[in-house]
Amino acid sequence: MRPSYGVVDADGHIVESEAKLMDYLEGPYAEIKRFHSFLPGPDGIVGGGTIAGKDYFDSSLGGKLGAHGGPGFPSPQEWLDNADTGNLEHIFLFPTTLLGYSRIQDPDYLIALTRAYNNYVSEEWLKVNPRFKSVALMPFTDIEESIKEMRRCVTELGFSGVFLAAVGFGLLGEKRTHAFYAEAERLGTFVAVHGGHATREQRYTKFIQRHTIGFPVSAMQQMMHMTYEGVYEKFPDLRVGYLEAGATWVPYMLNRMDEEWEKRGWFEAVECKKKPSDYICGGNVFIHAEPGEQLLPEVIRIMGQNRLFYASDWPHWDHEFPESIDHIMDRTDLTEQDKMDILRNNALEMYGIS
């Protein structure tokens, strides 16, 4: 069953073309020869790994799952045609190739590439159809440059938020990051913390191992650090979402953080003035709900009705769109209001769309 209202896809993906991105590089990088290994893939590989490290896994199982589960490089029109099958009203776009951009170690190249990607998305997606929305990539190793790029993307290019990778930029609650969050709060800009793979140093030998553990653990790590280091205390109006990690880890993590805070917070988390669960459940923190998670009603009971949101993840190998909408609508343990909040209302609030 499909809903009568328009669904909001809080996390769909562009499969960005390297040739297109090269057209948007500026400065000295515009003169670099275009060759296939120039950009990092989702695992951070660049030309055999000299910039971002060698941690390649075959997520498509030799193509059996499809390169991304959909067209290799879906055009805007293909995306819209696909969106119509699920009655998507708004589509918030994230990268694919550049999901691993946080592992780029050359700071100047990172700045140039994030700017190129943001310009590419603005020109070739956002201007095509108003249903397309997007988050901007940030060169987060350089906070001053990130603030400048956030201002440009939000005020000049019409982006709806910013994307911080949960793996590769270190711990996102570090004091050096607080000026960025202050400006995001001032601008009313949503901050998306997108889950990422476990690193190669953790010695997983198969993609299934890495993918299973990496996304939720990276979200847990960043939520914990941002909370203890006072991000949610200092910036109460900052909207933050944790994407592509599911939702049912949150009650466990809230219990664990509260217990640790009660015993040690007075000394080791002095910027966290309240119980961690008070910030996560009572503030502006949003969580991606997977349609098949059995404990979603319990998460709603603990966190409140307006915290969980839907995402298609199309066209990645593990998406189930548009059937994923049916999975939510067919559930008997969620109220109709719960379903509408997950499929529409909460994402609109999260992204600040009236």
Order of alpha helices (4+ residues) and beta strands (2+ residues): beta-alpha-alpha-beta-alpha-beta-alpha-beta-alpha-beta-alpha-alpha-beta-alpha-alpha-beta-alpha-beta-alpha-alpha-alpha
